[in-house]
């Protein structure tokens, strides 16, 4: 794997806030005596799609999700490409969008065709060909054909991070998971990284998610380690060391 690719994957794991490019059309609220409606202006401030929607999101991939009673998708001319018909909808990721129908979640393509039936209690966006889904109180992953590739077996409030071939999961009960409280130190962790983490290996050391920072930094070579710099401001003697 190229160094640049490793760095990309590391950054995706360490940073949960995505930086989105400024769309060519921006959603705009219309205020007045009438109910609030949404429309779109271009970068020059010119109204290009009149305020008419109950809710609206920014354009992504040439489409924007908007709501008139139900959710649908318009193009940059304001024409509905996918008619309002969904209880909930999300932007497209890897050409598929999560939609909600009768309290269940499934996925559609850019033609509005349901390609993964709404059978899940919760669904998340696709990344690297996989999407996290929930059935009951259990979480797993599906591929773009809707086939379950990681069986739902984890609590829905567990921390799960997926990027490419790296999966990190915490399991257990109690409100202190992923914390420095006593309950947080009694939560097991599973790491699945084919070709790197040996199958069946058990480690009884006490770990924390911050332990991953230096490991990922080592994988990324000279990649700046922002968390370490922040820690140095609080702990001047702190020196990160690769694990």
C-alpha positions in Angstrom: 0.0 0.0 0.0 1.4 3.4 -1.0 2.3 5.8 1.8 -0.2 8.4 0.5 -3.0 5.8 0.7 -2.0 4.9 4.3 -2.0 8.6 5.3 -5.5 9.0 3.8 -6.9 6.1 5.7 -5.2 7.3 8.9 -6.7 10.7 8.6 -10.1 9.3 8.0 -9.8 7.3 11.2 -8.5 10.1 13.4 -10.8 12.9 12.1 -14.6 12.4 12.4 -15.4 15.8 11.0 -15.4 15.9 7.2 -14.4 19.0 5.3 -16.9 19.6 2.6 -16.3 21.6 -0.5 -18.4 24.7 -0.9 -21.3 23.8 -3.2 -22.1 26.0 -6.2 -25.6 26.5 -4.8 -26.4 27.2 -1.2 -29.6 26.5 0.7 -31.3 29.8 1.9 -34.1 30.3 4.3 -37.0 32.7 3.5 -38.3 34.5 6.6 -41.6 36.3 6.9 -45.2 35.9 8.0 -45.5 32.8 5.9 -43.9 29.5 7.1 -40.2 29.3 6.6 -39.2 27.9 3.1 -35.9 27.0 1.6 -34.4 27.9 -1.8 -31.0 28.3 -3.3 -28.6 31.1 -4.3 -25.4 30.9 -6.3 -22.1 32.3 -5.1 -23.0 35.7 -6.3 -26.1 35.8 -4.1 -28.5 35.5 -7.0 -31.6 33.4 -6.3 -31.5 30.4 -8.7 -34.2 28.2 -7.1 -37.0 30.0 -5.3 -37.8 29.2 -1.7 -40.4 26.5 -1.8 -39.1 23.6 0.3 -40.0 22.7 3.9 -36.4 21.7 4.4 -33.3 21.4 2.1 -29.6 20.4 2.1 -26.6 21.4 0.1 -25.9 20.0 -3.3 -23.7 16.9 -3.5 -22.9 15.1 -6.8 -25.3 17.4 -8.7 -28.3 16.5 -6.5 -29.8 18.0 -3.3 -32.2 16.4 -0.9 -35.3 18.6 -0.3 -38.5 18.2 1.6 -42.1 19.0 0.5 -44.1 16.9 2.9 -41.7 14.0 2.1 -38.1 13.9 1.0 -36.9 13.8 -2.6 -34.0 15.0 -4.8 -33.7 18.0 -7.2 -31.0 18.9 -9.7 -29.4 22.4 -10.0 -32.3 23.6 -12.1 -34.7 22.9 -9.3 -36.3 20.0 -11.1 -37.3 16.9 -9.1 -35.1 14.0 -10.3 -36.5 11.8 -7.5 -40.0 12.7 -6.4 -40.8 13.4 -2.8 -41.7 10.0 -1.3 -39.4 9.2 1.6 -40.0 9.7 5.3 -36.3 10.5 5.5 -33.3 10.8 3.1 -29.6 11.4 3.1 -27.1 12.6 0.6 -25.6 10.1 -1.9 -22.4 8.4 -0.9 -20.7 6.0 -3.4 -23.8 6.5 -5.6 -26.2 5.2 -3.0 -28.4 7.2 -0.5 -30.0 6.1 2.7 -33.8 6.5 2.8 -36.4 5.9 5.5 -39.7 4.3 4.6 -42.3 3.3 7.2 -39.7 3.5 10.1 -37.2 1.3 8.3 -34.0 2.2 6.4 -32.9 1.1 2.9 -30.9 2.5 0.0 -31.7 4.0 -3.4 -29.6 4.8 -6.5 -29.5 8.1 -8.3 -32.5 7.1 -10.4 -34.6 6.7 -7.3 -34.7 2.9 -7.5 -34.6 1.0 -4.3 -31.6 -1.2 -4.5 -31.5 -2.4 -0.9 -34.9 -2.9 0.7 -35.8 -0.9 3.8 -35.5 -3.7 6.4 -33.0 -2.1 8.8 -33.9 -0.2 12.1 -31.0 2.2 11.3 -28.6 2.7 8.5 -25.5 4.8 7.8 -23.7 6.0 4.7 -21.5 3.8 2.5 -17.8 4.1 2.8 -15.3 1.9 0.9 -18.2 -0.3 -0.3 -19.7 -1.0 3.2 -22.4 0.6 5.3 -23.1 0.2 9.0 -26.7 -1.0 9.8 -28.7 -1.9 12.9 -31.2 -4.7 13.4 -32.9 -4.5 16.8 -30.1 -3.4 19.2 -27.3 -5.1 17.2 -24.9 -3.5 14.7 -23.2 -4.9 11.7 -22.2 -4.1 8.1 -23.6 -4.7 4.6 -22.1 -4.4 1.1 -23.7 -2.5 -1.8 -25.7 -5.6 -2.8 -27.4 -5.5 0.6 -25.6 -8.6 1.8 -24.5 -8.7 5.4 -20.7 -9.1 5.5 -20.3 -8.5 9.3 -23.1 -10.1 11.2 -25.1 -7.7 13.5 -23.7 -8.7 16.9 -22.5 -5.4 18.5 -24.5 -3.1 20.8 -25.8 -0.1 18.8 -24.1 2.4 21.1 -20.7 0.8 20.7 -17.9 2.8 19.0 -17.3 1.4 15.6 -14.9 2.8 13.1 -14.5 1.4 9.6 -12.1 2.5 6.9 -11.0 0.1 4.1 -9.8 -3.1 5.8 -9.6 -1.7 9.4 -12.4 -2.3 11.8 -12.2 -1.3 15.5 -15.1 -2.2 17.8 -15.8 -1.8 21.6 -18.4 -4.0 23.2 -19.9 -4.2 26.7 -22.5 -2.7 28.9 -22.8 0.4 30.9 -22.7 4.2 30.4 -19.0 4.5 31.1 -17.8 2.8 27.9 -15.1 4.8 26.0 -14.5 6.8 29.1 -11.8 7.0 31.8 -14.3 5.9 34.5 -13.9 2.5 36.1 -16.6 1.0 33.8 -14.6 2.2 30.8 -11.6 0.1 31.9 -13.7 -3.1 31.9 -14.8 -2.9 28.3 -13.2 -5.4 25.9 -12.0 -4.3 22.4 -11.9 -6.2 19.1 -9.5 -5.2 16.3 -9.8 -6.8 12.9 -7.1 -5.8 10.4 -6.5 -8.7 7.9 -2.8 -9.4 7.4 -1.8 -7.3 10.5 -3.7 -8.4 13.6 -3.3 -12.1 14.1 -6.5 -14.1 14.4 -7.3 -15.3 18.0 -4.7 -13.1 19.7 -5.6 -11.8 23.1 -4.0 -8.9 24.9 -4.8 -8.0 28.5 -3.2 -4.6 28.6 -5.2 -1.6 29.5 -5.8 0.5 26.4 -7.4 3.8 25.4 -8.4 5.2 22.0 -5.6 7.7 22.4 -3.2 4.8 22.2 -4.1 4.5 18.5 -2.8 8.0 17.7 0.8 7.1 17.8 0.3 3.8 16.0 -1.5 5.5 13.1 1.1 8.3 13.1 3.8 5.6 12.6 1.8 4.2 9.7 1.5 7.6 8.2 5.2 8.4 8.4 5.8 12.1 8.8 2.1 12.9 9.1 1.5 15.7 11.6 -0.1 14.4 14.8 -2.6 17.1 15.9 -3.7 15.4 19.1 -0.1 15.1 20.3 0.4 18.9 19.8 -2.7 19.6 21.8 -1.6 17.3 24.6 1.7 19.1 24.7 -0.1 22.3 25.5 -1.5 20.7 28.7 1.4 18.3 29.4 4.7 19.9 28.4 6.7 16.8 29.1 4.4 14.6 26.9 6.3 12.7 24.2 4.3 10.4 21.8 5.9 7.1 21.1 4.8 4.6 18.5 3.2 1.5 19.9 
